[in-house]
């Protein structure tokens, strides 16, 4: 294989794997290799359909709006309590 997958190796052998991988792919610049590997990984992704993306976006917007309203209500309630407390004392 042309690709070296050594990023998940966390043993004492890491140094030898890294040194061998750099000699195997010596012709590629590190930045070029990074973008090539990134493009290959993006190709493996299972992307959602347009309908799934739209549906999930709507769900996120609804949940965000509900969370914002709940936080606003809680903040307003505590603000009211602080105002009452400050008026009494």
N, C-alpha and C positions, 0 to 999 in steps of 0.2 A: 504494500500500500504506500501511496505517496504522502499520506497524512500521518503525523505522529500525534497520538493522543496520550499525553503524559501528564496532563494537568491534574488528574485525580490521584496520582501516586504520591503518597506522603511517607515514604519509608526512607531509609538511609541510601537507597539506590537512586534517589531523585537526581542527584548530581550527575551520575553516570548517564542516566536517561536524557537529561537536558543536554549534556555535552554531545551525546550521540545524535540527538535530534538536530542540533545546530550544524553538525557536520553534514548530515543528510540533506538539509535544506539550505545549504550555504549560499546558493545562487539567489535566493529570494531575500529581499530586504525585510526586516522585522515588521515594518508598517504594511508592506504589500502582503506579507503572509497573514497578518492579522485580518486585513480586509478580505482576503480570499477565504479564510476560515470562517469569518463572520457571514459572508455570503452563502457558504455551504450550509451553515447552521440555520440560517433564515430559510433556506430551501427545504429544510426538514420540518418546519413548523406547519401544523395544520391550522390554516386560517379560517375564521368563521365566515359564513356566507353573509351577504349584504343584509338579509333579513335577520339573521342572528345578531349581527352587529348593531342594527337599528333597535332591535328588541332589548338587547342588553344596555344600550345607551339610554333608552327610555327608563329602564329599571333603575339605573344609577341616578338619573336626574330625579326620579320620584323619591327614592330613598334619601338623597341629599336634601331635597326640599323638606321632607318630613323631619329629618334630623335637625335642620336649621330652624324649623318652626318649634320643635320641642325645646331646643336650646334657648330660643328667644323667649318662650313661655317660662322656662325655669329662671332665666336671667331676670325677666320682668318681675317674677314673684319675689325673688330675693332682693331685688332693688326696692320693691314696695315694702318688704319687711325692714330693710335698713332705713328707709325713709321714716317709717313709723317709729322705729327704735330711736332715731335721732330727734324726732319731734317730742318724744316722751322725756328724753334726758337732755 
